[in-house]
Amino acid sequence: MWRFDSNGVRTRLQAFDMTKTLEQKNTRYLLIWLPLVLLVGSILFYVMLVFHAHHMQEKQLDLKQANIWKAFTLHPESMVLHIAGEYDIDADKRIRNDLPNQPRDTSLFDHEKKQFVEFAILTRQMNWKGKPYGLTTYVSSKEVSHLIIKVFLAEIVILLFLLLAIVLVNRRSSQRLWKPFFLTLEKAAAYDVVRNPSMHLDSRTGITEFNQLNHELNELVEKVNTVYTNQKQFVENASHEMQTPVAIIRSKIEFLINDPALTERTAALLADITAANERLSQLNKNLLLLAKIDNNQFPQVEQVNISLVLEKILENYQQHYENFPALTKSIQPQITTVANLSLVEILLSNLVANAVVHNIANGSIHVELDTQKLVIANTGNEVKGDPEQLFERFKKGDDASKTTGLGLALVKQITQLHQLRIQYKYEKAEHRITVFFN
């Protein structure tokens, strides 16, 4: 769609869709997959942390047992046999066979804190001087749990920081890396084969892929400019060359018509030749006009008063046709739009001419214009074939018609150029063509 500002500058409105920029999609994928990867990594880290903490706890118990037993064997008389939460030495005690020789969890009541405290204990049977001893050592589990929690929370903070840093660095690096590409897009968007045919793209961006892209686009633009120039010259030359023989034929026919020896039969033949020659001349002009519209050779736009142009065209056609159909109109004044004046005149003229030529005897034409739409309705016979094909080139509603078949094709091209919507309906023996401005 096109939007016109108060100065008549036309800009294209972006259609609402669900597409995202490459940077947005890349960031979205990072935010989807990186947290999952970090979550899995955090779980693995936690499992390994717990394993190593318990392994450290087991080594502490082993070392504590070795030190306590050594101290007991060196000074048994001065050794305290029971210290709560540290160790227990039980003389003449044999360890049950079902008791595992590995650390296990237990809890002791702390009378000072009046609560149970979790411990990891290891009990083993020792022999000294032929007597069995049961040695139990204690290590607090609370410190180990606190260590695991603190280290894991620190790891979570680090991973979140890494996630944020990766996203920010990725966005910044993407902006720097894709800068040549966006410059290429900006220049390509400003390229116009008619008004701005030159577009030189730097082929030394520092990135191999973008260098190749710019090189290929430079060659493509050169080819497009060459083809456009050749086509434009061909159309203009062909139109000019065709006008010359058409003018010669017209002058010769006029000379023959003025011949005193002209018979009635010859005059009828000359009338047919004149009509065919006029159709050929009009066909040539319409084809040239279609080519110019296709090539966007009507870039100049201005504020056009559609109401005045339409009133003038209706007045001219009423003066030109003796049997002009009965006309009713509802034209609001000062209906304006920003467009090319010549194309607006051609658009309205073709629509009015179509309503006159394809009307019936004692028919009527109704014209309606407001801020939303233009409606031209006329009585007439029903169209043969698909009505949608009326806007195609060389398509006619009546094969017997002597028109060029390009009038409505021109209308369609002009409406497409100005981003308008056109609609055709046949209801109650009436052809109705509507041009919507919005």
RABEL-V72768 format. One record per residue. N is the residue number from 1. RES is the residue in one small letter. D_LAST is the distance of its C-alpha to the last C-alpha in Angstrom with 2 decimals. Layout:
n: <N N>
res: <RES RES>
d_last: <D_LAST D_LAST>
//
This chain:
n: <1 2 3 4 5 6 7 8 9 10 11 12 13 14 15 16 17 18 19 20 21 22 23 24 25 26 27 28 29 30 31 32 33 34 35 36 37 38 39 40 41 42 43 44 45 46 47 48 49 50 51 52 53 54 55 56 57 58 59 60 61 62 63 64 65 66 67 68 69 70 71 72 73 74 75 76 77 78 79 80 81 82 83 84 85 86 87 88 89 90 91 92 93 94 95 96 97 98 99 100 101 102 103 104 105 106 107 108 109 110 111 112 113 114 115 116 117 118 119 120 121 122 123 124 125 126 127 128 129 130 131 132 133 134 135 136 137 138 139 140 141 142 143 144 145 146 147 148 149 150 151 152 153 154 155 156 157 158 159 160 161 162 163 164 165 166 167 168 169 170 171 172 173 174 175 176 177 178 179 180 181 182 183 184 185 186 187 188 189 190 191 192 193 194 195 196 197 198 199 200 201 202 203 204 205 206 207 208 209 210 211 212 213 214 215 216 217 218 219 220 221 222 223 224 225 226 227 228 229 230 231 232 233 234 235 236 237 238 239 240 241 242 243 244 245 246 247 248 249 250 251 252 253 254 255 256 257 258 259 260 261 262 263 264 265 266 267 268 269 270 271 272 273 274 275 276 277 278 279 280 281 282 283 284 285 286 287 288 289 290 291 292 293 294 295 296 297 298 299 300 301 302 303 304 305 306 307 308 309 310 311 312 313 314 315 316 317 318 319 320 321 322 323 324 325 326 327 328 329 330 331 332 333 334 335 336 337 338 339 340 341 342 343 344 345 346 347 348 349 350 351 352 353 354 355 356 357 358 359 360 361 362 363 364 365 366 367 368 369 370 371 372 373 374 375 376 377 378 379 380 381 382 383 384 385 386 387 388 389 390 391 392 393 394 395 396 397 398 399 400 401 402 403 404 405 406 407 408 409 410 411 412 413 414 415 416 417 418 419 420 421 422 423 424 425 426 427 428 429 430 431 432 433 434 435 436 437 438>
res: <m w r f d s n g v r t r l q a f d m t k t l e q k n t r y l l i w l p l v l l v g s i l f y v m l v f h a h h m q e k q l d l k q a n i w k a f t l h p e s m v l h i a g e y d i d a d k r i r n d l p n q p r d t s l f d h e k k q f v e f a i l t r q m n w k g k p y g l t t y v s s k e v s h l i i k v f l a e i v i l l f l l l a i v l v n r r s s q r l w k p f f l t l e k a a a y d v v r n p s m h l d s r t g i t e f n q l n h e l n e l v e k v n t v y t n q k q f v e n a s h e m q t p v a i i r s k i e f l i n d p a l t e r t a a l l a d i t a a n e r l s q l n k n l l l l a k i d n n q f p q v e q v n i s l v l e k i l e n y q q h y e n f p a l t k s i q p q i t t v a n l s l v e i l l s n l v a n a v v h n i a n g s i h v e l d t q k l v i a n t g n e v k g d p e q l f e r f k k g d d a s k t t g l g l a l v k q i t q l h q l r i q y k y e k a e h r i t v f f n>
d_last: <9.16 9.67 10.05 11.75 14.59 16.62 18.75 16.21 16.90 14.45 14.83 13.83 12.82 15.37 14.56 16.45 19.59 23.28 24.61 27.01 28.71 32.12 33.81 32.26 33.28 36.71 37.24 36.18 38.73 41.34 40.77 41.08 44.11 46.06 46.72 47.93 50.22 51.45 52.06 54.16 55.96 56.63 58.14 60.35 61.37 62.28 64.37 66.19 66.70 68.30 70.45 71.74 72.32 74.46 76.23 77.02 78.24 80.56 81.98 82.61 84.55 86.56 87.40 88.30 90.64 92.36 92.92 94.17 96.49 97.92 98.56 100.21 102.54 103.63 104.32 104.46 106.64 104.28 101.01 99.10 98.32 95.35 92.52 89.62 86.40 88.24 90.81 93.44 96.72 98.56 102.06 103.43 99.98 98.84 95.15 94.13 93.19 89.92 88.73 86.31 87.26 83.75 81.96 80.89 79.23 81.10 80.99 83.64 83.88 83.85 86.17 85.03 81.30 82.08 79.61 79.69 78.96 77.76 79.98 80.31 83.98 86.08 89.51 92.11 95.81 98.11 101.83 104.27 108.05 107.89 105.90 102.31 99.75 96.25 93.95 90.54 88.20 85.10 81.85 79.26 75.95 74.12 74.02 72.88 70.02 69.02 69.12 66.89 64.32 64.32 64.06 61.26 59.26 59.79 58.57 55.39 54.71 55.29 52.97 50.15 50.72 50.64 47.38 45.74 47.32 46.22 42.56 42.59 44.51 42.27 39.09 40.82 42.26 38.99 37.27 40.15 40.40 36.69 36.26 36.83 34.22 31.52 32.61 32.20 28.64 27.82 29.31 27.74 24.20 25.07 26.48 25.01 27.20 26.36 26.16 28.10 30.32 33.02 32.93 36.34 36.66 39.87 41.94 44.33 42.48 45.51 43.97 44.87 41.73 39.43 41.77 41.43 37.62 37.39 39.98 38.17 34.84 36.69 38.17 34.88 33.21 36.25 36.01 32.29 33.02 36.00 34.25 31.35 33.92 36.02 33.18 31.96 35.56 36.17 33.23 34.18 37.88 37.39 35.30 37.91 40.79 39.38 38.91 42.63 44.07 41.51 42.67 46.27 45.82 44.28 47.19 49.77 48.35 48.48 52.07 53.02 51.47 53.67 56.76 59.34 60.47 57.10 57.52 55.16 54.58 53.87 51.49 49.50 49.39 48.32 45.50 44.24 44.60 42.74 39.80 39.77 40.04 37.11 35.02 36.21 35.30 31.78 31.45 32.60 30.09 27.16 28.35 28.76 25.26 23.86 26.07 24.87 21.19 22.27 24.23 21.45 23.77 21.17 20.52 20.75 17.61 17.75 16.22 15.93 16.40 14.76 16.80 20.06 19.53 18.77 21.80 23.98 23.24 23.97 27.14 28.29 27.94 29.79 32.57 32.71 32.99 35.98 34.86 31.23 29.87 29.55 26.34 24.49 21.44 19.30 17.61 16.63 18.11 16.78 13.16 12.70 10.81 12.61 13.73 17.08 18.60 20.70 18.03 15.94 19.28 20.04 16.78 17.35 21.08 21.01 18.92 21.38 24.34 23.47 23.40 26.76 28.56 27.81 28.68 32.01 34.90 34.30 30.64 27.67 24.17 21.51 18.61 15.92 13.36 11.56 8.91 6.41 7.93 11.11 13.90 17.22 19.91 23.52 26.70 28.26 30.12 28.63 27.57 30.23 29.32 26.08 23.08 20.96 23.45 22.58 20.10 22.94 25.35 28.35 27.23 28.05 27.84 31.40 33.89 35.85 33.08 34.13 30.70 30.03 27.46 25.12 22.92 20.17 20.72 19.90 16.71 15.68 16.86 14.97 11.54 12.57 13.85 10.74 8.69 6.93 7.81 10.77 12.98 16.58 18.87 22.43 23.59 26.67 27.67 24.40 21.92 18.31 15.59 11.95 9.25 5.68 3.83 0.00>
//
